[in-house]
Amino acid sequence: MEQVILLAVFSSITSLVTAVAGLGGGVLLLALMAQLLNPMLLIPLHGIAQFFSNFNRGLVHRHQLQWRYLIPFMVGSAAGAFAFLPLVVMVDDRWGGLALGIFILIATWRPHWLKLQKMPALIGGAITSGLGVLFGASGPLAMSAHPKETWNKLQIVGNHGAAMAFQHGIKVVAYMVGGVQLWGYIPEIIALFVGAWLGTWVGTLVLHKLTDDRFKTLLNIVLTVLALRLVIIHLFP
């Protein structure tokens, strides 16, 4: 019972963070859940929690969803994930993580160098999803490809939530097809769902009090912190 309560609290706090800043809660939740769960359960249960959290944000901001962008982005994401999957065994974790951190920093502060946001959504989805399969941190990668300069804060949070719900949903299905049994963890799954709903609800109230400029500044700060964390932990393992 203690584990179920802790998972609900963790999910609530991290969903609040993501609802306000656009991202960042997923990495924090992974670190917190790692204190309670073994690796075989950690990734799929984290994927379920992130699906709930992101789906809730997409649902709350459903009137802001840009389907002409999202549908090709999701199609590209699915294609990129399967296309890059065979390359996983070839990637060096240390240098791959370091490269990913630098990539996110460039995409955040010098996006014109990469021109990701000018790519068709199909290509952007394929590239960021594929790199996410190889290196992890799919949230910051996908955020780097969204046309954030032309979206307001609600469009950024809602569309990113919908895109990430799709990616995490695919990941959970893949684990279950691969043989991971989650039916014995229904209380934990319910706790993650309730926590995600509550955190998203409170975070959305806070989000509405932020101006677009302050939100985008906060988003860039969170992206930078996540990227620097990747650089540091892989540069100094």
Secondary structure, 3 states (H helix, E strand, C coil): CHHHHHHHHHHHHHHHHHHHHCCCHHHHHHHHHCCCCCHHHHHHHHHHHHHHHHHHHHHHCHHHCCHHHHHHHHHHHHHHHHHHHHHHHHCCHHHHHHHHHHHHHHHHHCHHHHCHHHCCHHHHHHHHHHHHHHHCCHHHHHHHHCCHHHCCHHHHHHHHHHHHHHHHHHHHHHHHHCCCCCHHHHHHHHHHHHHHHHHHHHHHHHHCCCCHHHHHHHHHHHHHHHHHHHHHHHHCC
